[in-house]
Amino acid sequence: MRLLQVVPETTGGIGVHVRMLVEELTKRGHSVTVAAPLATLQRLALEGQGTRTLALPAGSMQHSLHVRQQLRELANAHDVTHAHGVRVGAQTAVAGVRPLVVTWHNAPVGGRLRHAGHAALERITARRSDVVLGASSDLVLRAHKAGARDARLCELPAPATVTLPPDRDVALHDPPTVLAVARLHRQKRLDLLVAAAASWRGRAGSPQVLVAGAGPLADALAAQAARAAAPVRFLGARTDIGSLFADADVIVLASDWEARPFVAQEALRAGVPLVATDVGGVRELVGPAAVLVPPGDAQALRQGIEAVLRDPELRRRLAREGPARAAQWPTPREMASDHEGIYLDVRSRSSNRAR
């Protein structure tokens, strides 16, 4: 098939997912075009993959009319169009593109106005798409409520970038090390982790907290940690995630919402204990193989981390159950096979409608 993937500006999981999907689809002999903002294409680095790329400010409202026109022309040259994200999905749907598959990667996070705007885009996307794929079950439910005729769960696997020995010693490092790997953005609620760490200040045997990542809240979080004299080190963007995981006793995910967070997948696969907020699709992803705490609660987050640090049996159980849970997740090849089936289905339905 001739497949068009339309991608927004992204620095995180959407781009990783699209790259894996495109690589697998290309291996299967499909002709794939990726239309995305230039910065996104540069991050995807698809050159040499047998994939055509086209710089397009998808998701931009400033150039919306021009983008819609280009999307119509591109879609006419392809069998199926797959848009990623609610904003790009709505833009592609308004352009009249069919057949259309849209993946919802995120729920709205923020104030009432942001929620209302996101909901409006969801309604457009849900009602004008052939299939809506949700990265977590709560997104699938939102799609049904928004009017989707066909909404399905799409389990997005993380790439296997972290490999640690399966029989790692669960004895704590000196000092015990708590690691967060995240974009420094409000959704990730790293302010809660800083607040939790402040309570360990000056305590004998207290853990150190390492935060790997960059983002718009870098200065604000550093200032918060300095004011509280919290034992937190901000490492900036890092590529040596494997070595950071090897030196970590606990991985922390404090977000307000997540679908199938890659860092949680990497933690469980590597057998590093995970403490995460019970939001979005996290529970259905990790099952009993992580410690889950309520969102927005620094004290609950601190207690969850401390429970892991003081209990070697709990650490052993999580180190054992994490890889077992991860073995149940779909592989990139299986994910691509599922997508291929969906594309064939919507192409067939579209051909029947045309007749």
C-alpha positions as semicolon CSV with decimal commas, in nm:
position;residue;x (nm);y (nm);z (nm)
1;M;0,000;0,000;0,000
2;R;0,090;0,366;-0,036
3;L;0,070;0,503;0,319
4;L;0,084;0,865;0,433
5;Q;0,184;0,939;0,793
6;V;0,108;1,296;0,909
7;V;0,298;1,398;1,222
8;P;0,296;1,714;1,439
9;E;0,588;1,895;1,597
10;T;0,714;1,646;1,855
11;T;1,020;1,589;2,071
12;G;0,899;1,277;2,252
13;G;0,701;0,958;2,228
14;I;0,497;1,035;1,916
15;G;0,814;1,064;1,711
16;V;0,961;0,745;1,855
17;H;0,639;0,559;1,778
18;V;0,618;0,690;1,422
19;R;0,978;0,598;1,350
20;M;0,926;0,240;1,471
21;L;0,601;0,208;1,278
22;V;0,747;0,345;0,956
23;E;1,053;0,119;0,978
24;E;0,836;-0,190;1,022
25;L;0,591;-0,094;0,747
26;T;0,876;-0,028;0,505
27;K;1,022;-0,372;0,582
28;R;0,685;-0,517;0,482
29;G;0,713;-0,358;0,138
30;H;0,478;-0,065;0,179
31;S;0,556;0,275;0,029
32;V;0,550;0,525;0,317
33;T;0,552;0,903;0,307
34;V;0,600;1,103;0,628
35;A;0,472;1,463;0,625
36;A;0,581;1,662;0,930
37;P;0,741;1,991;1,038
38;L;1,106;2,013;0,934
39;A;1,235;1,993;1,293
40;T;1,037;1,673;1,347
41;L;1,171;1,516;1,028
42;Q;1,524;1,598;1,140
43;R;1,463;1,424;1,474
44;L;1,305;1,122;1,307
45;A;1,614;1,084;1,084
46;L;1,439;0,855;0,836
47;E;1,695;0,901;0,560
48;G;1,812;0,568;0,429
49;Q;1,498;0,390;0,550
50;G;1,338;0,386;0,204
51;T;1,085;0,644;0,324
52;R;0,982;0,961;0,146
53;T;0,967;1,269;0,368
54;L;0,796;1,601;0,313
55;A;0,833;1,913;0,528
56;L;0,482;2,027;0,622
57;P;0,379;2,240;0,923
58;A;0,115;1,986;1,026
59;G;-0,083;2,098;1,327
60;S;-0,003;2,465;1,271
61;M;-0,309;2,688;1,283
62;Q;-0,112;2,977;1,131
63;H;-0,077;2,791;0,800
64;S;-0,393;2,585;0,829
65;L;-0,546;2,662;0,487
66;H;-0,221;2,587;0,304
67;V;-0,169;2,268;0,508
68;R;-0,522;2,142;0,434
69;Q;-0,470;2,193;0,062
70;Q;-0,141;2,003;0,068
71;L;-0,295;1,725;0,275
72;R;-0,572;1,676;0,019
73;E;-0,319;1,654;-0,263
74;L;-0,098;1,413;-0,072
75;A;-0,388;1,194;0,036
76;N;-0,506;1,159;-0,323
77;A;-0,170;1,000;-0,406
78;H;-0,192;0,747;-0,120
79;D;-0,420;0,458;-0,026
80;V;-0,453;0,544;0,344
81;T;-0,368;0,852;0,552
82;H;-0,271;0,811;0,918
83;A;-0,262;1,128;1,129
84;H;-0,100;1,139;1,472
85;G;-0,245;1,354;1,749
86;V;-0,583;1,521;1,792
87;R;-0,485;1,856;1,639
88;V;-0,332;1,704;1,325
89;G;-0,619;1,456;1,308
90;A;-0,875;1,736;1,311
91;Q;-0,680;1,932;1,052
92;T;-0,661;1,629;0,823
93;A;-1,027;1,544;0,877
94;V;-1,139;1,899;0,794
95;A;-0,938;1,872;0,472
96;G;-1,178;1,594;0,371
97;V;-0,914;1,323;0,363
98;R;-1,047;0,967;0,341
99;P;-0,977;0,693;0,427
100;L;-0,838;0,833;0,749
101;V;-0,689;0,670;1,059
102;V;-0,604;0,892;1,356
103;T;-0,409;0,797;1,667
104;W;-0,486;0,989;1,986
105;H;-0,166;0,998;2,188
106;N;-0,265;1,242;2,464
107;A;-0,552;1,357;2,681
108;P;-0,598;1,729;2,758
109;V;-0,385;1,858;3,046
110;G;-0,429;2,209;3,178
111;G;-0,709;2,454;3,245
112;R;-1,074;2,465;3,142
113;L;-1,008;2,653;2,818
114;R;-0,750;2,400;2,704
115;H;-0,986;2,113;2,787
116;A;-1,270;2,276;2,589
117;G;-1,050;2,335;2,284
118;H;-0,915;1,981;2,294
119;A;-1,267;1,837;2,325
120;A;-1,379;2,032;2,017
121;L;-1,090;1,890;1,814
122;E;-1,172;1,542;1,944
123;R;-1,531;1,571;1,818
124;I;-1,415;1,675;1,472
125;T;-1,161;1,395;1,456
126;A;-1,386;1,125;1,600
127;R;-1,677;1,191;1,366
128;R;-1,479;1,226;1,043
129;S;-1,225;0,942;1,080
130;D;-1,265;0,584;0,967
131;V;-1,078;0,454;1,274
132;V;-0,959;0,629;1,590
133;L;-0,677;0,453;1,775
134;G;-0,628;0,539;2,142
135;A;-0,291;0,487;2,310
136;S;-0,476;0,396;2,632
137;S;-0,823;0,274;2,721
138;D;-0,934;0,611;2,861
139;L;-0,857;0,766;2,522
140;V;-1,064;0,499;2,347
141;L;-1,353;0,582;2,581
142;R;-1,312;0,954;2,504
143;A;-1,323;0,874;2,131
144;H;-1,648;0,678;2,167
145;K;-1,802;0,961;2,368
146;A;-1,690;1,211;2,103
147;G;-1,879;1,018;1,835
148;A;-1,625;0,778;1,683
149;R;-1,785;0,494;1,488
150;D;-1,478;0,274;1,528
151;A;-1,236;0,334;1,819
152;R;-0,976;0,081;1,924
153;L;-0,692;0,044;2,172
154;C;-0,347;0,076;2,017
155;E;-0,070;-0,050;2,247
156;L;0,239;0,151;2,160
157;P;0,561;-0,035;2,249
158;A;0,875;0,143;2,361
159;P;1,201;0,065;2,185
160;A;1,427;-0,168;2,380
161;T;1,698;0,088;2,458
162;V;1,789;-0,024;2,813
163;T;1,936;-0,367;2,881
164;L;2,045;-0,470;3,232
165;P;2,149;-0,809;3,374
166;P;1,841;-1,013;3,474
167;D;1,992;-1,109;3,811
168;R;2,085;-0,760;3,932
169;D;2,158;-0,716;4,301
170;V;1,876;-0,519;4,465
171;A;2,106;-0,381;4,736
172;L;2,082;-0,001;4,746
173;H;2,350;0,223;4,605
174;D;2,533;0,462;4,837
175;P;2,359;0,700;4,845
176;P;2,029;0,546;4,729
177;T;1,943;0,690;4,389
178;V;1,602;0,801;4,265
179;L;1,584;0,872;3,891
180;A;1,329;1,059;3,680
181;V;1,362;1,072;3,302
182;A;1,118;1,321;3,156
183;R;1,064;1,635;2,958
184;L;1,064;1,925;3,204
185;H;0,702;2,014;3,140
186;R;0,411;2,079;3,374
187;Q;0,237;1,751;3,284
188;K;0,530;1,555;3,428
189;R;0,485;1,717;3,774
190;L;0,850;1,707;3,867
191;D;0,769;1,982;4,118
192;L;0,613;1,704;4,329
193;L;0,935;1,505;4,316
194;V;1,134;1,811;4,423
195;A;0,891;1,867;4,712
196;A;0,923;1,503;4,816
197;A;1,302;1,523;4,803
198;A;1,303;1,835;5,023
199;S;1,180;1,623;5,314
200;W;1,500;1,413;5,292
201;R;1,730;1,715;5,335
202;G;1,997;1,643;5,594
203;R;1,860;1,301;5,687
204;A;2,123;1,030;5,737
205;G;2,125;0,782;5,448
206;S;1,881;0,994;5,249
207;P;1,853;0,934;4,875
208;Q;1,976;1,158;4,598
209;V;1,738;1,247;4,316
210;L;1,858;1,268;3,956
211;V;1,644;1,425;3,685
212;A;1,739;1,365;3,322
213;G;1,567;1,576;3,060
214;A;1,522;1,925;2,922
215;G;1,221;2,148;2,881
216;P;1,053;2,479;2,953
217;L;1,046;2,434;3,333
218;A;1,419;2,372;3,373
219;D;1,490;2,706;3,543
220;A;1,177;2,701;3,759
221;L;1,244;2,350;3,888
222;A;1,608;2,430;3,960
223;A;1,499;2,738;4,152
224;Q;1,244;2,536;4,350
225;A;1,509;2,279;4,444
226;A;1,755;2,552;4,545
227;R;1,500;2,729;4,768
228;A;1,414;2,404;4,945
229;A;1,775;2,282;4,956
230;A;1,637;1,959;4,810
231;P;1,891;1,688;4,714
232;V;1,805;1,703;4,344
233;R;2,049;1,717;4,052
234;F;1,928;1,821;3,709
235;L;2,134;1,641;3,445
236;G;1,985;1,799;3,132
237;A;1,917;1,599;2,818
238;R;2,103;1,268;2,825
239;T;2,160;0,988;2,578
240;D;2,320;0,743;2,825
241;I;1,987;0,632;2,971
242;G;2,111;0,274;3,013
243;S;2,390;0,376;3,250
244;L;2,150;0,599;3,446
245;F;1,908;0,309;3,487
246;A;2,193;0,082;3,600
247;D;2,278;0,326;3,881
248;A;1,915;0,383;3,988
249;D;1,735;0,215;4,276
250;V;1,395;0,359;4,186
251;I;1,251;0,514;3,870
252;V;0,983;0,778;3,933
253;L;0,699;0,892;3,707
254;A;0,496;1,169;3,874
255;S;0,280;1,282;3,580
256;D;-0,073;1,419;3,584
257;W;-0,152;1,194;3,286
258;E;0,019;0,934;3,070
259;A;-0,096;0,678;2,812
260;R;0,175;0,409;2,777
261;P;0,482;0,601;2,900
262;F;0,805;0,480;2,746
263;V;1,004;0,535;3,065
264;A;0,769;0,303;3,255
265;Q;0,808;0,039;2,985
266;E;1,186;0,071;2,997
267;A;1,190;0,049;3,377
268;L;0,983;-0,269;3,392
269;R;1,168;-0,431;3,104
270;A;1,500;-0,358;3,279
271;G;1,374;-0,476;3,618
272;V;1,428;-0,141;3,793
273;P;1,154;-0,068;4,053
274;L;0,903;0,191;3,935
275;V;0,693;0,432;4,141
276;A;0,431;0,598;3,923
277;T;0,111;0,797;3,951
278;D;-0,208;0,602;3,887
279;V;-0,326;0,801;3,586
280;G;-0,440;0,739;3,228
281;G;-0,317;0,406;3,097
282;V;-0,043;0,350;3,356
283;R;-0,229;0,088;3,562
284;E;-0,329;-0,118;3,258
285;L;0,032;-0,101;3,139
286;V;0,218;-0,201;3,456
287;G;-0,037;-0,411;3,647
288;P;0,108;-0,526;3,982
289;A;0,469;-0,476;3,866
290;A;0,501;-0,118;3,998
291;V;0,407;0,090;4,301
292;L;0,120;0,324;4,207
293;V;0,036;0,641;4,400
294;P;-0,235;0,908;4,362
295;P;-0,152;1,199;4,128
296;G;-0,082;1,550;4,253
297;D;0,027;1,437;4,600
298;A;0,391;1,494;4,699
299;Q;0,350;1,311;5,029
300;A;0,205;1,001;4,862
301;L;0,487;1,011;4,607
302;R;0,747;1,032;4,886
303;Q;0,585;0,744;5,075
304;G;0,583;0,528;4,763
305;I;0,951;0,591;4,700
306;E;1,041;0,527;5,064
307;A;0,845;0,201;5,064
308;V;1,065;0,070;4,783
309;L;1,389;0,196;4,935
310;R;1,332;0,042;5,277
311;D;1,196;-0,298;5,162
312;P;1,441;-0,529;4,982
313;E;1,171;-0,793;4,933
314;L;0,953;-0,540;4,752
315;R;1,249;-0,445;4,532
316;R;1,312;-0,812;4,453
317;R;0,945;-0,866;4,364
318;L;0,934;-0,563;4,135
319;A;1,264;-0,660;3,972
320;R;1,115;-1,003;3,900
321;E;0,765;-0,901;3,795
322;G;0,870;-0,608;3,575
323;P;1,033;-0,813;3,298
324;A;0,754;-1,072;3,323
325;R;0,496;-0,800;3,267
326;A;0,698;-0,651;2,982
327;A;0,706;-0,988;2,806
328;Q;0,326;-0,958;2,764
329;W;0,345;-0,632;2,568
330;P;0,331;-0,630;2,187
331;T;0,653;-0,600;1,991
332;P;0,706;-0,332;1,724
333;R;0,655;-0,604;1,462
334;E;0,321;-0,705;1,614
335;M;0,217;-0,340;1,639
336;A;0,295;-0,288;1,269
337;S;0,099;-0,601;1,180
338;D;-0,205;-0,465;1,364
339;H;-0,173;-0,132;1,182
340;E;-0,137;-0,308;0,849
341;G;-0,464;-0,492;0,911
342;I;-0,640;-0,167;0,998
343;Y;-0,509;0,002;0,683
344;L;-0,628;-0,286;0,466
345;D;-0,969;-0,273;0,633
346;V;-1,026;0,101;0,589
347;R;-0,897;0,090;0,230
348;S;-1,145;-0,187;0,153
349;R;-1,431;0,002;0,319
350;S;-1,339;0,317;0,128
351;S;-1,336;0,127;-0,203
352;N;-1,681;-0,016;-0,128
353;R;-1,816;0,332;-0,052
354;A;-1,674;0,463;-0,380
355;R;-1,856;0,190;-0,573
